[in-house]
Amino acid sequence: IYFAAGPDALSGLHWTTTGGDFLGCFFFAVQTFATICYGSIAPAKLAANVLVVVEAVTGLLLVALGTGISFARFARPRARILFSERAVIAPYRSGTAFEFRIANARKNELTDVSARLLLAQRKAGGDREFLPLKLERENVLFFPLSWTIVHPIDDASPLRGQTAEDLVAAHAEFLILLSGNDETFNQVVHTRSSYEASELVWNARFQSLYNPPDADGGISIDVGRLSVIERL
């Protein structure tokens, strides 16, 4: 636009060739945008002065906006929770339960972690329904190692009496929402996942994650065994 304003729009710019004049206008625009202002070139006409004002204000706003978006994007904490590859229907007390396992993949601590579980399936009429599944434990105050989340299949459970074929026919999907407090940023973080009916293993249980205690009696787990199950 500076170039289109004509040769007398900018003072200090010696118009010789079209290419050189265009580069001079471009460099002046960059200097104005970045508030460098070497002073060798200055606006001389009203149109050029108005353009300098617009560019200076726009440049400040764009830099501030870009900085804010970048900071918000990279400074926002994110939970990195590892989920077991499959969920299981495992023996539980005198009956069975729907179970899956999670672990924290980051070194930061999560506190007051809560879990919600929904069963999404299609009814006979074709409509989709979402049924909350009650958990044995809905939250833990500390989450240092792993957590096996359990939904007991009792008389009140929507899974009572259902078979693997029933869940596949109903296009069942187990929806999971986790939230907790990240101690590093002191902010609440969320993560979600799901298991389809085909990802459910019946009559199985998870193998233990715990390693033998070390010399100091410390407790640790092997996250590589998070998804290891054994059929019963």
C-alpha positions, 0 to 999 in steps of 0.5 A, a space after each residue: 500500500 505504501 508503494 501504491 501511494 506514490 513516490 512522494 508518500 515517503 520522504 527519504 526514499 530515493 525512487 530509482 527502480 521499481 524493484 528497489 522502491 518496492 523493497 524500500 516500502 516493504 522494509 519501512 512497513 516492517 520497521 513500522 510494524 516492529 516499532 524499530 523506526 530507524 528514521 531514514 524514511 518517514 511518511 510525507 503525505 496524509 495517506 502514508 501517515 494514516 497508514 502508519 497509524 493503522 499499521 502501528 496499532 494493528 502491529 501492537 494488537 497482533 503481537 499482544 494477541 499472538 503472545 497471549 494465545 501462545 502462552 495460554 496454549 502452552 502453559 495450560 496443564 494437560 493430564 496424561 493418563 494411561 488407560 489399559 488397552 482393554 476393559 474386563 468383566 472380572 470376578 468381584 466379591 460374590 459376583 462380577 464387575 466391569 473394570 479398567 485400569 489407569 496410571 499417571 504418565 507424568 511425574 507431577 502429582 494429581 490429587 482429588 482425582 474423580 471418575 465418571 462412567 457412562 454406558 452409551 447404547 442403542 435402545 430397541 427403537 434405535 434411540 441412543 441412551 446414556 446410563 450412568 454406571 455407579 463405581 465402587 470408588 468415584 474419587 481418590 485423594 492421591 493418585 501416585 501409582 495406579 487405579 483400577 476403576 470398578 463398576 460392580 454388576 449388581 441388581 441395580 446395574 444396567 449390565 445385569 444379565 447382559 452378554 457380550 453379544 447383547 452389548 455388541 448388538 446394542 453398539 455399547 460404548 463405555 464413556 469415561 471422564 476423569 478430572 483432578 487437580 494438577 499440583 504443579 499448576 494448581 489447576 483442574 485437568 480433564 481427560 476422557 476415553 472410552 471402550 467399545 463392546 469389542 474391547 471388553 474381555 469377559 471372565 478375565 482379570 488384570 495382573 498385578 503391577 507392583 514390583 518387589 519392594 526395593 532395599 529401602 522398602 519403596 513401592 513401585 509399579 511396572 507401567 508396561 504391565 498396565 494392560 496385561 490380563 489373565 483369562 480365568 
